[in-house]
Amino acid sequence: MSDDLAERVEDVLAVDAAEFEAQAKADAEVLKRELREGTFDNHQSIVGLEYEFYAVSDGRWSASEDDVHALMRVPRRLLGLMGFEKELGLHNAEMTTSPQPLNPHGLRAQESEVRARLDAALDCAAAEGMRLVSDGMWSIPPAGESAREYLTDSVTDGGVRLATNMSNSVRYHAMANGPTAPASFTLDAPHVSLEADTVMPEALITSIQPHYQVPHADDLPYHFNYALRVAGPLLALGVNSPFFPADLYDEDATADEILADGWDENRIAVFESVLNSGDHEKVAFPGDLDTVEDAVDRVVEDSTMVPMSVERGDRFDDDFATLRRKHGTYWRWVRPVFDGASRSSANARIEFRPIAGQPTVRDSVAFQAAFAGLMERLPRLDHPVIDLDWETAEENFYTAMREGPHGDLRWIDVDGDEATGADLYEDLLVHARDGLRLAGCSEEEANYYLEPLRKRVETGVTPADWKRARVSDALDDGGDFEAALREMQREYVERQSDSLLEGAFSDWL
């Protein structure tokens, strides 16, 4: 770690918190005025996608069999060559697609852009003996290191704590050094406990984040409230992180206990437990919204862990730059976003954050399309699921985290009747399809996008189920838990190498 990073962290810590909060509140009034004036109305739906990956060894230069597909740090110069962005950990790389109108051409453009850029990035990574993986959580640590060492290693530079394996993001490093920072950041999940002096344990996880831009900003709360009701069912279909690295489990935990008690989407638990350490609750399933101004006020009222100075330029959204900065640490599983480089590009959108990275591009795009289709159709139909109690929607979300689609999720179908299981997904996916048809897709195109999710409903197998079955089979064959976990993870990477760009998870079954 360089002196420069520590100095920049110290600069952030010198920012006056009261002044930061006052400016964020003033910015909120600017933003709300623009909302009232219709600046954020665009009269069309637009979609986008953030897609996170982690890097592993491709095995060519591994010193031993144990190092095959071990986690790798991505050289910073390589990120630039790939056109990807840094994320929390040095092993991460993130792609952000160009926003496109929600229509057949826009959806094809999203899928094509992901494939084109990822194909080029895979070539760049291969030259370094590494591969980018689309997944919910890594489980084989770097060669010669334990996961615990990698996630907790830090140095102190002039009194500033710096995580050794974290990207040089001042915001993340500052979170461990501010006056309200907890003494430690704790990861808490069944049979797993880890304490670190930085937020680095959050770097275990990777995700996809579909964005849906509403045509009229005043309608955002109605769409948002529907998004909360679909969050649990979509999360359930996407579960993909049932296991932690083996050395993070408690020493007295048996393989049978880990399999029996573990959750299907530990990514949710990691993000919440680590970033909610101390007195701050930064990650949560949000409440319903009444007005679009309420969405702005929630960001203002959110606790501030890292007040950071903001340089204001000539962009339109620089007029509320401090509020945008604060929004950067406003983590909710579904969250509103307001920005735009110019008045003409100003947009109000919903960022959907529950879904882990998926086994293939097609599966990831399926979730993007399903979410967009539901946002297009449910509010227009006034679908009765809006009457599902918020408490039930929240319960669905955490049930999905624990048990995937095998849990008792509740839904209200188009006839106003309570639905569960296959009936829930039949209603959900029919309306996702109808939403894509409203956006101009043919029936064939709509079915193409949603087929990977229908296959999961029909087979009853999620990526988390696939991983559990592989580990269980290896244990039945006499392997120990760590060996079984590594064997499963290597098979995951190897299968993905053949199907990431052109295949689908259903091909693995």
Solvent accessible surface area in square Angstrom, and as a share of the most:
residue,aa,sasa,rsa
1,M,98,0.44
2,S,61,0.39
3,D,95,0.49
4,D,77,0.40
5,L,3,0.02
6,A,5,0.04
7,E,95,0.42
8,R,82,0.30
9,V,0,0.00
10,E,78,0.35
11,D,98,0.51
12,V,14,0.08
13,L,63,0.31
14,A,84,0.65
15,V,35,0.20
16,D,77,0.40
17,A,53,0.41
18,A,76,0.59
19,E,120,0.54
20,F,10,0.04
21,E,55,0.24
22,A,62,0.48
23,Q,71,0.31
24,A,0,0.00
25,K,125,0.53
26,A,50,0.39
27,D,2,0.01
28,A,2,0.02
29,E,91,0.41
30,V,37,0.21
31,L,3,0.01
32,K,18,0.08
33,R,106,0.39
34,E,10,0.05
35,L,9,0.04
36,R,153,0.56
37,E,110,0.49
38,G,27,0.26
39,T,19,0.11
40,F,0,0.00
41,D,46,0.24
42,N,37,0.19
43,H,136,0.61
44,Q,84,0.37
45,S,11,0.07
46,I,30,0.15
47,V,2,0.01
48,G,7,0.06
49,L,3,0.01
50,E,35,0.16
51,Y,0,0.00
52,E,17,0.07
53,F,0,0.00
54,Y,2,0.01
55,A,0,0.00
56,V,4,0.02
57,S,15,0.10
58,D,43,0.22
59,G,24,0.23
60,R,135,0.49
61,W,172,0.60
62,S,34,0.22
63,A,101,0.78
64,S,56,0.36
65,E,125,0.56
66,D,87,0.45
67,D,24,0.12
68,V,24,0.14
69,H,16,0.07
70,A,3,0.02
71,L,2,0.01
72,M,55,0.25
73,R,88,0.32
74,V,3,0.02
75,P,45,0.28
76,R,88,0.32
77,R,145,0.53
78,L,4,0.02
79,L,10,0.05
80,G,60,0.58
81,L,122,0.60
82,M,14,0.06
83,G,43,0.42
84,F,12,0.05
85,E,85,0.38
86,K,92,0.39
87,E,45,0.20
88,L,4,0.02
89,G,0,0.00
90,L,38,0.19
91,H,0,0.00
92,N,5,0.02
93,A,0,0.00
94,E,13,0.06
95,M,0,0.00
96,T,55,0.32
97,T,5,0.03
98,S,55,0.35
99,P,98,0.62
100,Q,47,0.21
101,P,47,0.30
102,L,13,0.07
103,N,45,0.23
104,P,20,0.13
105,H,127,0.57
106,G,2,0.02
107,L,0,0.00
108,R,104,0.38
109,A,34,0.26
110,Q,0,0.00
111,E,11,0.05
112,S,66,0.42
113,E,33,0.15
114,V,0,0.00
115,R,50,0.18
116,A,65,0.51
117,R,66,0.24
118,L,0,0.00
119,D,67,0.35
120,A,57,0.44
121,A,0,0.00
122,L,19,0.09
123,D,98,0.51
124,C,39,0.23
125,A,0,0.00
126,A,45,0.35
127,A,78,0.60
128,E,46,0.21
129,G,3,0.03
130,M,5,0.02
131,R,45,0.16
132,L,0,0.00
133,V,0,0.00
134,S,0,0.00
135,D,0,0.00
136,G,0,0.00
137,M,4,0.02
138,W,2,0.01
139,S,5,0.03
140,I,3,0.02
141,P,11,0.07
142,P,6,0.03
143,A,57,0.44
144,G,85,0.82
145,E,54,0.24
146,S,33,0.21
147,A,0,0.00
148,R,88,0.32
149,E,99,0.45
150,Y,1,0.01
151,L,0,0.00
152,T,38,0.22
153,D,68,0.35
154,S,32,0.21
155,V,66,0.38
156,T,95,0.55
157,D,35,0.18
158,G,70,0.67
159,G,63,0.61
160,V,5,0.03
161,R,60,0.22
162,L,0,0.00
163,A,0,0.00
164,T,47,0.28
165,N,4,0.02
166,M,3,0.01
167,S,0,0.00
168,N,70,0.36
169,S,24,0.16
170,V,20,0.12
171,R,59,0.21
172,Y,21,0.08
173,H,1,0.00
174,A,0,0.00
175,M,2,0.01
176,A,0,0.00
177,N,28,0.15
178,G,11,0.10
179,P,131,0.82
180,T,73,0.43
181,A,25,0.20
182,P,17,0.11
183,A,99,0.77
184,S,33,0.21
185,F,0,0.00
186,T,48,0.28
187,L,0,0.00
188,D,91,0.47
189,A,9,0.07
190,P,30,0.19
191,H,49,0.22
192,V,3,0.02
193,S,61,0.39
194,L,4,0.02
195,E,112,0.50
196,A,6,0.04
197,D,44,0.23
198,T,4,0.02
199,V,0,0.00
200,M,0,0.00
201,P,0,0.00
202,E,19,0.09
203,A,2,0.01
204,L,0,0.00
205,I,14,0.07
206,T,1,0.00
207,S,3,0.02
208,I,0,0.00
209,Q,11,0.05
210,P,1,0.01
211,H,17,0.08
212,Y,2,0.01
213,Q,12,0.06
214,V,0,0.00
215,P,29,0.18
216,H,70,0.31
217,A,2,0.01
218,D,106,0.55
219,D,61,0.32
220,L,0,0.00
221,P,8,0.05
222,Y,80,0.30
223,H,19,0.09
224,F,2,0.01
225,N,20,0.10
226,Y,0,0.00
227,A,0,0.00
228,L,0,0.00
229,R,10,0.04
230,V,0,0.00
231,A,0,0.00
232,G,0,0.00
233,P,0,0.00
234,L,0,0.00
235,L,0,0.00
236,A,0,0.00
237,L,1,0.00
238,G,0,0.00
239,V,0,0.00
240,N,0,0.00
241,S,1,0.01
242,P,2,0.01
243,F,7,0.03
244,F,3,0.01
245,P,0,0.00
246,A,22,0.17
247,D,56,0.29
248,L,0,0.00
249,Y,21,0.08
250,D,53,0.27
251,E,184,0.83
252,D,122,0.63
253,A,18,0.14
254,T,72,0.42
255,A,25,0.19
256,D,108,0.56
257,E,71,0.32
258,I,7,0.04
259,L,39,0.19
260,A,82,0.64
261,D,67,0.35
262,G,15,0.14
263,W,63,0.22
264,D,7,0.04
265,E,0,0.00
266,N,3,0.01
267,R,9,0.03
268,I,0,0.00
269,A,9,0.07
270,V,0,0.00
271,F,11,0.05
272,E,32,0.14
273,S,27,0.17
274,V,0,0.00
275,L,0,0.00
276,N,39,0.20
277,S,12,0.08
278,G,51,0.49
279,D,148,0.76
280,H,17,0.08
281,E,113,0.51
282,K,1,0.00
283,V,1,0.01
284,A,18,0.14
285,F,10,0.04
286,P,8,0.05
287,G,28,0.27
288,D,50,0.26
289,L,5,0.02
290,D,123,0.64
291,T,68,0.39
292,V,10,0.06
293,E,53,0.24
294,D,47,0.24
295,A,0,0.00
296,V,1,0.00
297,D,43,0.22
298,R,64,0.23
299,V,5,0.03
300,V,19,0.11
301,E,134,0.60
302,D,11,0.06
303,S,46,0.30
304,T,26,0.15
305,M,9,0.04
306,V,11,0.06
307,P,20,0.13
308,M,20,0.09
309,S,81,0.53
310,V,39,0.22
311,E,168,0.75
312,R,103,0.38
313,G,49,0.47
314,D,155,0.80
315,R,109,0.40
316,F,16,0.07
317,D,0,0.00
318,D,16,0.08
319,D,77,0.40
320,F,1,0.00
321,A,4,0.03
322,T,7,0.04
323,L,7,0.03
324,R,81,0.29
325,R,93,0.34
326,K,5,0.02
327,H,27,0.12
328,G,19,0.18
329,T,10,0.06
330,Y,4,0.02
331,W,8,0.03
332,R,35,0.13
333,W,0,0.00
334,V,0,0.00
335,R,27,0.10
336,P,4,0.02
337,V,12,0.07
338,F,15,0.06
339,D,27,0.14
340,G,6,0.05
341,A,51,0.39
342,S,47,0.31
343,R,129,0.47
344,S,99,0.64
345,S,52,0.34
346,A,0,0.00
347,N,18,0.09
348,A,0,0.00
349,R,48,0.17
350,I,0,0.00
351,E,3,0.01
352,F,1,0.01
353,R,18,0.07
354,P,0,0.00
355,I,1,0.00
356,A,0,0.00
357,G,0,0.00
358,Q,0,0.00
359,P,0,0.00
360,T,0,0.00
361,V,0,0.00
362,R,43,0.16
363,D,1,0.01
364,S,0,0.00
365,V,1,0.01
366,A,1,0.00
367,F,2,0.01
368,Q,1,0.01
369,A,0,0.00
370,A,0,0.00
371,F,2,0.01
372,A,1,0.01
373,G,0,0.00
374,L,0,0.00
375,M,0,0.00
376,E,19,0.08
377,R,54,0.20
378,L,0,0.00
379,P,12,0.08
380,R,150,0.55
381,L,61,0.30
382,D,93,0.48
383,H,0,0.00
384,P,33,0.21
385,V,0,0.00
386,I,41,0.21
387,D,103,0.53
388,L,11,0.06
389,D,90,0.47
390,W,64,0.22
391,E,113,0.51
392,T,12,0.07
393,A,1,0.01
394,E,54,0.24
395,E,100,0.45
396,N,3,0.01
397,F,0,0.00
398,Y,45,0.17
399,T,10,0.06
400,A,0,0.00
401,M,12,0.05
402,R,90,0.33
403,E,81,0.36
404,G,0,0.00
405,P,30,0.19
406,H,105,0.47
407,G,13,0.13
408,D,106,0.55
409,L,6,0.03
410,R,87,0.32
411,W,1,0.00
412,I,31,0.16
413,D,27,0.14
414,V,65,0.38
415,D,113,0.59
416,G,43,0.42
417,D,84,0.44
418,E,111,0.50
419,A,7,0.05
420,T,61,0.35
421,G,41,0.39
422,A,73,0.56
423,D,100,0.52
424,L,0,0.00
425,Y,10,0.04
426,E,94,0.42
427,D,14,0.07
428,L,0,0.00
429,L,1,0.01
430,V,34,0.20
431,H,9,0.04
432,A,0,0.00
433,R,62,0.23
434,D,32,0.17
435,G,0,0.00
436,L,0,0.00
437,R,109,0.40
438,L,76,0.38
439,A,14,0.11
440,G,48,0.46
441,C,3,0.02
442,S,51,0.33
443,E,89,0.40
444,E,142,0.64
445,E,49,0.22
446,A,0,0.00
447,N,59,0.30
448,Y,79,0.30
449,Y,10,0.04
450,L,1,0.00
451,E,69,0.31
452,P,4,0.03
453,L,0,0.00
454,R,59,0.22
455,K,69,0.29
456,R,5,0.02
457,V,45,0.26
458,E,129,0.58
459,T,68,0.39
460,G,31,0.30
461,V,41,0.23
462,T,0,0.00
463,P,1,0.01
464,A,0,0.00
465,D,28,0.15
466,W,5,0.02
467,K,4,0.02
468,R,43,0.16
469,A,42,0.33
470,R,63,0.23
471,V,0,0.00
472,S,39,0.25
473,D,79,0.41
474,A,11,0.09
475,L,36,0.18
476,D,116,0.60
477,D,126,0.65
478,G,68,0.65
479,G,32,0.30
480,D,92,0.47
481,F,28,0.12
482,E,83,0.37
483,A,52,0.40
484,A,1,0.01
485,L,2,0.01
486,R,46,0.17
487,E,105,0.47
488,M,4,0.02
489,Q,6,0.03
490,R,35,0.13
491,E,46,0.21
492,Y,1,0.00
493,V,2,0.01
494,E,89,0.40
495,R,82,0.30
496,Q,1,0.00
497,S,54,0.35
498,D,129,0.67
499,S,10,0.06
500,L,2,0.01
501,L,36,0.18
502,E,135,0.61
503,G,14,0.14
504,A,7,0.05
505,F,2,0.01
506,S,31,0.20
507,D,97,0.50
508,W,10,0.04
509,L,98,0.49
